[in-house]
Amino acid sequence: MTDEFHSNGFTNGDKLNFPHTNGATEHQQGINGSDGPGKPNNNVAEERLDELRQLLGKSSGDVLRIAGVGAGAWGSVFVALLQDAYGSFRDKMQVRIWRRPGRSVDRATAEHLFEVINSREDVLRRLIRRCAYLKYVEARLGDRVLYADEILKDGFCLNMIDTPLCPLKVVTNLQEAVWDADIVINGLPSTETKEVFEEISRYWKERRTMPIIISLAKGVEAALTPFPRIITPTQIICRATGVPIENVLYLGGPNIASEIYNMEYANARICGSDKWRKPLAKFLRQPHFIVWDNNDLVTHEVMGGLKNVYAIGAGMVAALTNESATSKSVYFAHCTSEMIFITHLIAEEPEKLAGPLLADTYVTLLKGRNAWYGQMLAKGELRPDMGDSIKGKGMIQGVSAVGAFYELLSHSSLSFMHPDGNKPVAPVELCPILKTLYSILITRDSSTHAILQALRDETMHDPRERIEIAQSHAFYRPSLLGQSQ
């Protein structure tokens, strides 16, 4: 038996046999519809696939090609969900994922990976069938080096070793991955999006039709000239590639990648143009992963970056107070009031964002990598000068977002009259949590204990007063999102 891939990323005779599903994975039962446990119905999946193919103008025999760019936890899971759901229709759709080559797996990770493999009978049998088990034994013994792209082919994401995925078609050449893709999934951190998509644009110069791009990135950048504004990953992609904005969408929501792949119930929103968001929401929907749609692309994207800012502080507070429920609730009151304050600056109808923003913030505070990062800083296991790309976790996007929001909200052109001092102040002056996080993470003038000092500051406003100030002023600044006044 060889290790050669078919077009859908699976080897000859390869199945995912989870013991509790009698040979049919839960993922196969998901989007395909089911008549009951263990009874997958492929008709629903094929109908959805055919509908999308028709909208894209695909004729019989013309394969729909989907390419993931970036293989972090969420990017890998998202592609794996598509492979699980539609991979059996290999004559109609192919899925592949790009990641950079050459990233080696260290000995400790290889040892842990070996333990994960041997704790899962389904994974163990799959690797033995694929003649791929021996290399993990050799890596465990220190006799060979594994690489991230190599293990991803077997379903192991380097940032999420404990959650094995289905085998994936992995490509390490970016041009090969994207040049003929009909749909591209952006799984890159916001800080890497510009560089990679500028390279991709060179491979699309001869294309007659532009692809659809779904961005999963939750991060923002700031531009201060000629006027202060937020730059989001979808805007970066449009500028880098020339793909029209109607073809670029954002998908976000309150979810943890590993839990979604393990069939925990979750929901998300795909935001963008009327032309594509509804058909894509239908295509992506599964019984355990409900996808809604919304036309407010940029605002939802910005909110996805904003909650990462405050998740880092939540992790610090949890670690510094030994998980004190009272202290965490005080922090939650202040950070949510700051987020509501900020949404009044960037959204004409901020009340519509309250539910999605709070839900996404809540799950990120509970189990996201940004909250974890804050905990590690507070415990002294990490330091800000170690950077924001963390082994086993990937990019901590909240760090750059702290800098972006602070710089924007400090700009004098956004000043308003403070009701107490009756003098103009920049919006950041009413965001003491944001200011403190900037001091800890960006200028590094303060220790993590400063976050508790900020909460205990007797001069700090009641969170309710901050919200009332935002609601009583004409705060909305469409220019912050690059829109006309």
C-alpha positions as CSV (number, residue, x, y, z in Angstrom):
1,M,0.0,0.0,0.0
2,T,1.4,3.4,-0.9
3,D,1.0,6.8,0.8
4,E,-0.2,8.4,-2.5
5,F,-3.1,10.8,-2.3
6,H,-6.3,10.7,-4.4
7,S,-7.7,14.1,-5.4
8,N,-9.6,14.5,-2.2
9,G,-6.6,13.9,0.0
10,F,-7.3,10.3,1.0
11,T,-5.3,7.2,0.2
12,N,-6.6,4.0,-1.4
13,G,-9.1,2.3,0.8
14,D,-8.8,4.9,3.5
15,K,-11.7,5.5,5.8
16,L,-12.1,7.3,9.1
17,N,-13.5,4.6,11.4
18,F,-14.4,6.0,14.7
19,P,-15.4,3.1,17.0
20,H,-18.7,4.7,18.1
21,T,-20.0,5.4,14.6
22,N,-19.7,1.9,13.0
23,G,-17.5,3.1,10.2
24,A,-19.2,6.4,9.4
25,T,-17.6,9.5,11.1
26,E,-19.8,11.9,12.9
27,H,-18.5,14.5,10.5
28,Q,-19.8,12.6,7.5
29,Q,-23.2,12.4,9.2
30,G,-23.1,16.1,9.9
31,I,-23.6,18.3,6.8
32,N,-24.7,15.3,4.7
33,G,-27.8,15.1,6.8
34,S,-28.9,12.0,8.6
35,D,-31.9,9.8,9.1
36,G,-30.6,8.9,12.5
37,P,-27.3,8.0,14.2
38,G,-25.0,6.1,11.8
39,K,-27.2,6.6,8.8
40,P,-25.5,9.3,6.6
41,N,-27.6,10.8,3.8
42,N,-25.3,12.1,1.0
43,N,-28.2,13.6,-1.0
44,V,-28.3,16.8,1.1
45,A,-24.6,17.4,0.8
46,E,-24.6,16.8,-3.0
47,E,-27.5,19.1,-3.5
48,R,-25.8,21.9,-1.7
49,L,-22.6,21.3,-3.6
50,D,-24.4,21.3,-6.9
51,E,-26.2,24.5,-6.1
52,L,-22.9,26.3,-5.3
53,R,-21.3,24.8,-8.4
54,Q,-24.1,26.2,-10.5
55,L,-23.8,29.6,-9.1
56,L,-20.1,29.5,-9.9
57,G,-20.8,28.5,-13.4
58,K,-19.3,25.0,-13.1
59,S,-20.1,22.6,-15.9
60,S,-20.2,18.8,-15.6
61,G,-16.6,17.5,-15.2
62,D,-15.3,20.9,-14.1
63,V,-14.1,20.4,-10.6
64,L,-14.8,23.0,-7.9
65,R,-11.4,23.8,-6.2
66,I,-11.1,25.1,-2.7
67,A,-7.8,26.1,-1.2
68,G,-7.0,26.9,2.4
69,V,-4.1,29.4,2.9
70,G,-2.6,29.0,6.3
71,A,-2.7,26.0,8.6
72,G,-3.3,27.3,12.1
73,A,-5.9,25.6,14.3
74,W,-9.0,27.3,12.8
75,G,-7.8,27.3,9.3
76,S,-7.0,23.6,9.4
77,V,-10.3,22.7,11.1
78,F,-12.3,24.7,8.6
79,V,-10.7,22.9,5.7
80,A,-11.1,19.6,7.4
81,L,-14.8,20.2,7.9
82,L,-15.1,20.7,4.2
83,Q,-13.1,17.6,3.4
84,D,-15.2,15.5,5.8
85,A,-18.5,16.9,4.4
86,Y,-17.7,16.9,0.6
87,G,-14.6,14.9,0.1
88,S,-16.5,11.8,-1.2
89,F,-17.6,13.9,-4.2
90,R,-14.1,13.9,-5.7
91,D,-15.3,14.3,-9.2
92,K,-17.1,17.6,-8.3
93,M,-14.9,19.2,-5.6
94,Q,-11.3,19.1,-4.4
95,V,-9.9,20.6,-1.2
96,R,-6.3,21.4,-0.4
97,I,-4.4,23.5,2.2
98,W,-1.2,25.4,1.9
99,R,1.3,25.8,4.7
100,R,4.9,26.9,4.6
101,P,7.5,24.0,4.3
102,G,10.4,23.4,6.6
103,R,8.8,23.8,10.1
104,S,10.2,21.0,12.1
105,V,8.5,19.3,15.0
106,D,10.5,19.3,18.2
107,R,11.2,16.2,20.2
108,A,8.8,17.0,23.0
109,T,5.9,17.6,20.6
110,A,6.8,14.4,18.7
111,E,6.6,12.4,22.0
112,H,3.2,14.0,22.8
113,L,1.9,13.3,19.3
114,F,2.9,9.7,19.7
115,E,0.9,9.5,22.9
116,V,-2.1,11.0,21.2
117,I,-1.9,8.5,18.3
118,N,-1.8,5.5,20.6
119,S,-4.7,6.8,22.8
120,R,-7.0,6.9,19.7
121,E,-7.7,3.5,18.2
122,D,-9.2,5.0,15.1
123,V,-6.2,7.2,14.4
124,L,-3.8,4.4,15.1
125,R,-5.5,2.0,12.7
126,R,-5.7,4.8,10.1
127,L,-1.9,5.4,10.2
128,I,-1.1,1.7,10.1
129,R,-3.3,1.3,7.0
130,R,-1.6,4.2,5.4
131,C,1.9,2.8,6.2
132,A,2.5,6.1,8.1
133,Y,2.8,4.9,11.7
134,L,6.5,4.0,11.6
135,K,7.7,7.5,11.1
136,Y,5.9,8.5,14.4
137,V,7.7,5.7,16.2
138,E,11.0,6.8,14.8
139,A,10.3,10.5,15.8
140,R,9.3,9.3,19.3
141,L,12.7,7.6,19.6
142,G,14.6,10.6,18.3
143,D,15.7,8.7,15.1
144,R,14.0,11.1,12.7
145,V,12.6,14.6,12.4
146,L,9.0,15.3,11.5
147,Y,7.8,18.4,9.7
148,A,4.5,20.3,10.2
149,D,3.4,19.9,6.6
150,E,4.2,16.2,6.8
151,I,2.0,15.5,9.8
152,L,-0.8,17.8,8.5
153,K,-1.2,15.3,5.7
154,D,-2.0,12.7,8.3
155,G,-4.5,15.1,10.1
156,F,-2.3,16.6,12.8
157,C,-2.2,20.4,13.1
158,L,0.9,21.6,14.9
159,N,-1.2,24.1,16.9
160,M,-3.7,21.5,17.9
161,I,-2.0,18.2,18.4
162,D,-4.6,16.8,20.8
163,T,-7.4,17.0,18.2
164,P,-6.6,14.7,15.2
165,L,-8.3,15.8,12.0
166,C,-9.0,13.9,8.8
167,P,-6.1,13.4,6.3
168,L,-5.7,16.5,4.2
169,K,-4.2,17.3,0.8
170,V,-1.3,19.6,1.8
171,V,0.6,21.8,-0.7
172,T,3.8,23.7,0.2
173,N,4.0,25.6,-3.0
174,L,1.7,28.7,-2.8
175,Q,1.3,29.1,-6.6
176,E,0.2,25.4,-6.9
177,A,-2.2,25.9,-4.1
178,V,-4.1,29.0,-5.3
179,W,-3.6,29.6,-9.0
180,D,-6.8,27.8,-10.1
181,A,-8.8,27.9,-6.8
182,D,-12.4,28.9,-7.1
183,I,-12.7,29.5,-3.3
184,V,-9.8,30.5,-1.1
185,I,-10.0,30.3,2.7
186,N,-7.8,32.8,4.5
187,G,-6.6,31.1,7.6
188,L,-3.6,33.4,8.1
189,P,-3.1,35.8,11.0
190,S,-3.9,39.4,10.1
191,T,-0.3,40.3,10.5
192,E,0.7,37.9,7.7
193,T,-2.2,38.4,5.3
194,K,-0.7,41.3,3.3
195,E,2.6,39.7,2.5
196,V,1.0,36.4,1.4
197,F,-1.8,37.8,-0.7
198,E,0.5,40.2,-2.5
199,E,2.4,37.1,-3.6
200,I,-0.9,35.4,-4.5
201,S,-1.8,38.4,-6.7
202,R,1.1,37.6,-9.0
203,Y,-0.4,34.2,-9.7
204,W,-3.8,35.6,-10.5
205,K,-2.8,38.1,-13.2
206,E,-3.9,36.0,-16.0
207,R,-7.2,34.8,-14.5
208,R,-10.4,35.6,-16.3
209,T,-12.6,35.3,-13.2
210,M,-11.8,36.2,-9.7
211,P,-12.2,33.7,-6.9
212,I,-14.3,34.0,-3.8
213,I,-12.3,34.6,-0.6
214,I,-13.5,33.7,2.9
215,S,-11.3,35.3,5.6
216,L,-11.2,33.7,9.0
217,A,-8.7,36.2,10.4
218,K,-9.6,38.1,13.5
219,G,-7.2,41.0,13.8
220,V,-6.9,44.6,12.7
221,E,-4.2,47.1,11.8
222,A,-4.2,50.9,12.2
223,A,-3.5,53.6,9.6
224,L,-3.1,57.2,10.9
225,T,-2.6,59.0,7.7
226,P,-4.2,60.8,5.9
227,F,-6.7,60.2,8.7
228,P,-7.0,57.6,11.5
229,R,-8.8,54.4,10.3
230,I,-8.9,50.7,10.9
231,I,-7.6,48.3,8.3
232,T,-9.1,44.8,8.3
233,P,-7.9,41.6,6.7
234,T,-10.6,41.7,4.0
235,Q,-9.6,45.2,3.1
236,I,-5.9,44.1,2.9
237,I,-6.9,41.2,0.6
238,C,-8.8,43.4,-1.7
239,R,-6.0,45.9,-2.0
240,A,-3.3,43.3,-2.4
241,T,-5.1,41.2,-5.1
242,G,-7.6,43.5,-6.8
243,V,-10.4,41.0,-6.1
244,P,-13.7,43.0,-5.8
245,I,-15.1,43.4,-2.4
246,E,-18.3,41.6,-3.3
247,N,-16.1,38.4,-3.6
248,V,-14.5,38.8,-0.2
249,L,-16.3,37.6,2.9
250,Y,-15.6,37.3,6.6
251,L,-16.6,34.3,8.8
252,G,-16.4,34.7,12.5
253,G,-18.3,33.7,15.6
254,P,-18.1,32.4,19.2
255,N,-16.2,29.2,18.6
256,I,-13.2,27.1,19.6
257,A,-11.6,25.2,16.7
258,S,-11.0,21.9,18.5
259,E,-14.5,21.9,19.9
260,I,-16.1,22.5,16.5
261,Y,-14.3,19.5,15.0
262,N,-15.3,17.4,18.0
263,M,-18.9,18.2,17.1
264,E,-19.7,20.6,19.9
265,Y,-22.6,22.9,18.9
266,A,-21.5,26.2,17.6
267,N,-22.7,29.0,15.4
268,A,-21.0,31.6,13.2
269,R,-21.8,34.5,10.8
270,I,-20.6,34.8,7.3
271,C,-20.6,38.5,6.4
272,G,-20.4,40.1,3.0
273,S,-22.2,40.8,-0.3
274,D,-25.8,39.6,-1.0
275,K,-24.5,37.7,-4.0
276,W,-22.4,35.1,-2.0
277,R,-23.1,35.2,1.7
278,K,-26.5,33.3,1.7
279,P,-25.4,30.5,-0.7
280,L,-22.1,30.1,1.2
281,A,-23.9,30.0,4.6
282,K,-26.1,27.2,3.2
283,F,-23.0,25.4,1.9
284,L,-21.1,25.6,5.1
285,R,-23.9,24.8,7.5
286,Q,-23.9,21.6,9.5
287,P,-26.3,20.4,12.2
288,H,-23.7,21.2,14.9
289,F,-22.3,24.3,13.1
290,I,-25.0,26.8,12.3
291,V,-23.9,29.5,9.9
292,W,-26.0,32.7,9.7
293,D,-25.3,35.6,7.3
294,N,-25.0,39.3,7.6
295,N,-24.2,42.2,5.2
296,D,-22.1,44.2,7.6
297,L,-18.7,42.9,6.7
298,V,-16.2,45.3,8.1
299,T,-17.9,46.0,11.5
300,H,-18.1,42.3,12.4
301,E,-14.5,41.8,11.3
302,V,-13.4,44.7,13.6
303,M,-15.4,43.2,16.5
304,G,-13.6,39.9,16.0
305,G,-10.3,41.8,16.6
306,L,-11.6,43.9,19.5
307,K,-12.6,40.9,21.7
308,N,-9.0,39.5,21.4
309,V,-7.7,42.7,23.1
310,Y,-9.7,42.2,26.2
311,A,-9.3,38.4,26.3
312,I,-5.6,38.9,27.1
313,G,-6.5,41.0,30.1
314,A,-9.0,38.5,31.3
315,G,-6.3,35.8,31.3
316,M,-4.1,38.0,33.4
317,V,-6.8,38.7,36.0
318,A,-7.7,35.0,36.3
319,A,-4.1,34.0,36.9
320,L,-3.3,36.9,39.3
321,T,-6.4,36.3,41.4
322,N,-6.3,32.5,41.5
323,E,-9.4,32.4,39.3
324,S,-11.4,34.6,41.6
325,A,-15.0,34.7,40.3
326,T,-15.5,38.2,41.8
327,S,-12.4,39.7,40.3
328,K,-13.2,38.2,36.9
329,S,-16.7,39.6,37.0
330,V,-15.3,43.1,37.9
331,Y,-13.0,42.9,34.9
332,F,-15.8,41.7,32.7
333,A,-18.0,44.7,33.6
334,H,-15.2,47.1,32.8
335,C,-14.0,45.5,29.6
336,T,-17.5,45.1,28.1
337,S,-18.3,48.7,28.9
338,E,-15.1,49.7,27.0
339,M,-16.1,47.6,24.1
340,I,-19.6,49.1,24.0
341,F,-18.0,52.5,24.2
342,I,-15.7,51.7,21.2
343,T,-18.6,50.2,19.2
344,H,-20.4,53.6,19.4
345,L,-17.4,55.1,17.5
346,I,-17.3,52.6,14.7
347,A,-21.0,51.5,14.3
348,E,-24.0,53.6,13.4
349,E,-26.3,51.0,15.1
350,P,-24.0,49.6,17.8
351,E,-26.9,47.8,19.7
352,K,-27.0,45.3,16.8
353,L,-23.5,44.2,17.6
354,A,-24.1,43.6,21.3
355,G,-25.1,39.9,21.1
356,P,-22.4,38.7,18.6
357,L,-19.7,40.7,20.3
358,L,-20.5,39.5,23.8
359,A,-20.9,35.9,22.7
360,D,-17.5,35.9,20.9
361,T,-15.9,37.7,23.9
362,Y,-17.3,35.2,26.3
363,V,-16.0,32.1,24.6
364,T,-12.6,33.7,24.0
365,L,-12.3,34.7,27.7
366,L,-13.2,31.1,28.6
367,K,-10.9,29.1,26.4
368,G,-9.3,31.2,23.6
369,R,-5.6,31.4,23.0
370,N,-5.5,35.1,23.8
371,A,-6.8,34.5,27.3
372,W,-4.3,31.6,27.7
373,Y,-1.5,34.0,26.6
374,G,-2.6,36.5,29.3
375,Q,-2.5,33.7,31.9
376,M,1.0,32.6,30.9
377,L,2.3,36.2,31.1
378,A,0.8,36.6,34.6
379,K,2.3,33.3,35.7
380,G,5.8,34.3,34.4
381,E,5.9,31.4,31.9
382,L,6.0,33.9,29.0
383,R,7.2,37.4,28.6
384,P,6.0,40.1,26.2
385,D,9.5,40.4,24.7
386,M,9.2,36.7,23.5
387,G,6.9,37.9,20.7
388,D,3.4,37.1,19.8
389,S,4.0,33.9,17.8
390,I,3.9,31.1,20.4
391,K,4.9,27.5,19.9
392,G,1.9,25.2,19.9
393,K,-0.6,28.1,19.8
394,G,0.3,30.1,16.7
395,M,-0.1,33.9,16.5
396,I,-1.6,35.7,19.4
397,Q,-3.6,38.3,17.4
398,G,-4.7,40.3,20.4
399,V,-1.3,41.8,20.9
400,S,-1.2,43.7,17.6
401,A,-4.8,44.6,18.1
402,V,-4.0,46.3,21.4
403,G,-1.5,48.5,19.5
404,A,-3.9,49.2,16.7
405,F,-6.9,50.3,18.8
406,Y,-4.7,52.3,21.2
407,E,-3.1,54.3,18.4
408,L,-6.5,54.9,16.8
409,L,-8.3,56.0,19.9
410,S,-5.4,58.3,21.0
411,H,-5.7,60.4,17.8
412,S,-6.5,64.0,18.6
413,S,-9.0,64.2,15.7
414,L,-11.3,61.9,17.6
415,S,-11.4,64.0,20.7
416,F,-14.7,64.9,22.4
417,M,-15.7,67.1,25.3
418,H,-15.5,65.1,28.6
419,P,-18.6,65.8,30.7
420,D,-16.6,66.0,34.0
421,G,-13.6,68.1,33.1
422,N,-15.4,70.0,30.3
423,K,-12.3,69.7,28.1
424,P,-11.5,67.7,25.0
425,V,-10.1,64.3,25.5
426,A,-9.2,61.4,23.2
427,P,-11.5,58.4,23.4
428,V,-8.6,56.2,24.8
429,E,-8.8,58.3,28.0
430,L,-12.1,56.5,28.8
431,C,-10.6,53.1,28.2
432,P,-8.3,52.4,31.2
433,I,-8.1,48.7,30.5
434,L,-6.9,49.3,26.9
435,K,-4.4,51.8,28.2
436,T,-3.0,49.4,30.7
437,L,-2.8,46.5,28.2
438,Y,-0.8,48.9,25.9
439,S,1.6,49.7,28.7
440,I,2.1,46.0,29.5
441,L,2.3,44.5,26.0
442,I,3.5,47.3,23.7
443,T,5.6,49.8,25.6
444,R,6.3,47.2,28.3
445,D,6.5,49.9,31.0
446,S,4.3,47.9,33.4
447,S,4.0,44.4,34.8
448,T,0.9,42.3,34.5
449,H,-0.1,43.4,38.0
450,A,-0.9,46.8,36.5
451,I,-4.2,45.3,35.3
452,L,-5.3,44.7,38.9
453,Q,-4.2,48.2,39.9
454,A,-6.3,49.6,37.0
455,L,-9.4,47.7,38.3
456,R,-8.8,49.0,41.9
457,D,-8.3,52.6,40.9
458,E,-10.7,54.6,43.0
459,T,-10.9,57.3,40.3
460,M,-12.1,54.8,37.6
461,H,-15.6,55.6,36.2
462,D,-18.5,53.3,36.9
463,P,-18.9,51.1,33.8
464,R,-22.4,52.4,33.5
465,E,-21.2,56.0,33.2
466,R,-18.9,55.1,30.3
467,I,-21.8,53.6,28.4
468,E,-24.0,56.6,29.2
469,I,-21.3,58.9,27.8
470,A,-21.1,57.0,24.6
471,Q,-24.9,56.9,24.2
472,S,-25.3,60.6,24.9
473,H,-22.7,61.8,22.3
474,A,-22.7,61.8,18.6
475,F,-19.8,59.4,18.6
476,Y,-20.2,57.5,15.3
477,R,-17.1,58.1,13.1
478,P,-17.6,56.2,9.8
479,S,-14.1,57.4,8.7
480,L,-12.6,54.9,11.2
481,L,-13.8,52.2,8.9
482,G,-12.6,54.0,5.8
483,Q,-16.2,55.1,5.0
484,S,-17.4,58.6,4.0
485,Q,-18.9,60.8,6.6
